[in-house]
Amino acid sequence: MLIVTRTLRIPEAELEERFIRSSGPGGQNVNKVATAVQLRFDVRRSPFLAEDVRERLLTQEKNRITEDGVLIIEARRYRSQERNRQDARERLIKVLRRAIVPPKPRKRTRPTRASNLKRLEDKKRRGERKRQRREHGSDRSYG
């Protein structure tokens, strides 16, 4: 059982682990032992996720989710298979916790009068600079 929060728990049957060969340091161990872990979690079909959490997951993690709606987390940070398993699960928990929190609604604000005046002043200054370039540049010959 993967405990994400007090209310969200995901059974082991929902998670699929594949062990793959890892790249990087490790000597002969790298060539012989599949220490990297690929953790797969079916976001679209999981009955344990609320619909709003599912939607947020699908948008927040769109680069890690396949077309079938399977979230893939690869862990290859450590040399041992067990430590990579733990790492993958911890990362899945972080991803799920981030998706549980709904985003704060944006409060529309208006620019302050000072910022508006500053913007217009800068705009005038830039226009003046360009105008001066045009006047001086007309007598130049390129060639």
Contacts in CASP RR format, 6 or more apart in sequence:
PFRMAT RR
TARGET T0000
AUTHOR 0000-0000-0000
METHOD contacts of the structure
MODEL  1
MLIVTRTLRIPEAELEERFIRSSGPGGQNVNKVATAVQLRFDVRRSPFLA
EDVRERLLTQEKNRITEDGVLIIEARRYRSQERNRQDARERLIKVLRRAI
VPPKPRKRTRPTRASNLKRLEDKKRRGERKRQRREHGSDRSYG
1 9 0 8 1.000
1 10 0 8 1.000
1 11 0 8 1.000
1 12 0 8 1.000
2 9 0 8 1.000
2 10 0 8 1.000
2 11 0 8 1.000
2 12 0 8 1.000
2 14 0 8 1.000
2 15 0 8 1.000
2 89 0 8 1.000
2 92 0 8 1.000
2 93 0 8 1.000
3 9 0 8 1.000
4 10 0 8 1.000
4 93 0 8 1.000
4 96 0 8 1.000
4 97 0 8 1.000
4 100 0 8 1.000
5 97 0 8 1.000
5 100 0 8 1.000
8 48 0 8 1.000
8 49 0 8 1.000
8 53 0 8 1.000
8 96 0 8 1.000
8 100 0 8 1.000
9 48 0 8 1.000
10 41 0 8 1.000
10 46 0 8 1.000
10 48 0 8 1.000
10 96 0 8 1.000
11 48 0 8 1.000
14 41 0 8 1.000
14 42 0 8 1.000
14 46 0 8 1.000
14 48 0 8 1.000
15 39 0 8 1.000
15 40 0 8 1.000
15 41 0 8 1.000
15 89 0 8 1.000
15 92 0 8 1.000
16 39 0 8 1.000
16 40 0 8 1.000
16 41 0 8 1.000
17 37 0 8 1.000
17 38 0 8 1.000
17 39 0 8 1.000
17 40 0 8 1.000
17 85 0 8 1.000
17 88 0 8 1.000
18 37 0 8 1.000
18 38 0 8 1.000
18 40 0 8 1.000
19 34 0 8 1.000
19 35 0 8 1.000
19 36 0 8 1.000
19 37 0 8 1.000
19 38 0 8 1.000
19 81 0 8 1.000
20 34 0 8 1.000
20 36 0 8 1.000
20 37 0 8 1.000
20 38 0 8 1.000
20 74 0 8 1.000
21 30 0 8 1.000
21 31 0 8 1.000
21 33 0 8 1.000
21 34 0 8 1.000
21 35 0 8 1.000
21 36 0 8 1.000
22 30 0 8 1.000
22 34 0 8 1.000
22 35 0 8 1.000
22 36 0 8 1.000
22 76 0 8 1.000
22 79 0 8 1.000
22 84 0 8 1.000
23 30 0 8 1.000
23 76 0 8 1.000
24 30 0 8 1.000
25 79 0 8 1.000
26 79 0 8 1.000
29 35 0 8 1.000
29 79 0 8 1.000
33 81 0 8 1.000
34 81 0 8 1.000
35 76 0 8 1.000
35 78 0 8 1.000
35 79 0 8 1.000
35 80 0 8 1.000
35 81 0 8 1.000
35 84 0 8 1.000
36 74 0 8 1.000
36 75 0 8 1.000
36 76 0 8 1.000
36 84 0 8 1.000
37 74 0 8 1.000
37 75 0 8 1.000
37 76 0 8 1.000
37 81 0 8 1.000
37 84 0 8 1.000
37 85 0 8 1.000
37 87 0 8 1.000
37 88 0 8 1.000
38 72 0 8 1.000
38 73 0 8 1.000
38 74 0 8 1.000
38 88 0 8 1.000
39 72 0 8 1.000
39 73 0 8 1.000
39 74 0 8 1.000
39 75 0 8 1.000
39 85 0 8 1.000
39 88 0 8 1.000
39 89 0 8 1.000
39 92 0 8 1.000
40 70 0 8 1.000
40 71 0 8 1.000
40 72 0 8 1.000
41 70 0 8 1.000
41 71 0 8 1.000
41 73 0 8 1.000
41 92 0 8 1.000
42 68 0 8 1.000
42 69 0 8 1.000
42 70 0 8 1.000
42 71 0 8 1.000
43 49 0 8 1.000
43 54 0 8 1.000
43 57 0 8 1.000
43 58 0 8 1.000
43 65 0 8 1.000
43 69 0 8 1.000
43 70 0 8 1.000
43 71 0 8 1.000
44 54 0 8 1.000
44 58 0 8 1.000
44 68 0 8 1.000
44 69 0 8 1.000
44 70 0 8 1.000
45 69 0 8 1.000
46 54 0 8 1.000
49 57 0 8 1.000
52 102 0 8 1.000
53 96 0 8 1.000
53 99 0 8 1.000
53 100 0 8 1.000
56 99 0 8 1.000
56 100 0 8 1.000
56 102 0 8 1.000
56 103 0 8 1.000
57 65 0 8 1.000
57 71 0 8 1.000
57 95 0 8 1.000
57 96 0 8 1.000
57 99 0 8 1.000
58 65 0 8 1.000
58 69 0 8 1.000
60 95 0 8 1.000
60 98 0 8 1.000
60 99 0 8 1.000
61 71 0 8 1.000
61 95 0 8 1.000
61 99 0 8 1.000
64 71 0 8 1.000
64 72 0 8 1.000
64 73 0 8 1.000
65 71 0 8 1.000
65 72 0 8 1.000
66 72 0 8 1.000
71 92 0 8 1.000
71 95 0 8 1.000
73 88 0 8 1.000
73 91 0 8 1.000
73 92 0 8 1.000
73 95 0 8 1.000
74 88 0 8 1.000
75 84 0 8 1.000
75 85 0 8 1.000
75 87 0 8 1.000
75 88 0 8 1.000
75 91 0 8 1.000
76 84 0 8 1.000
77 83 0 8 1.000
77 84 0 8 1.000
77 87 0 8 1.000
78 84 0 8 1.000
78 87 0 8 1.000
111 119 0 8 1.000
END
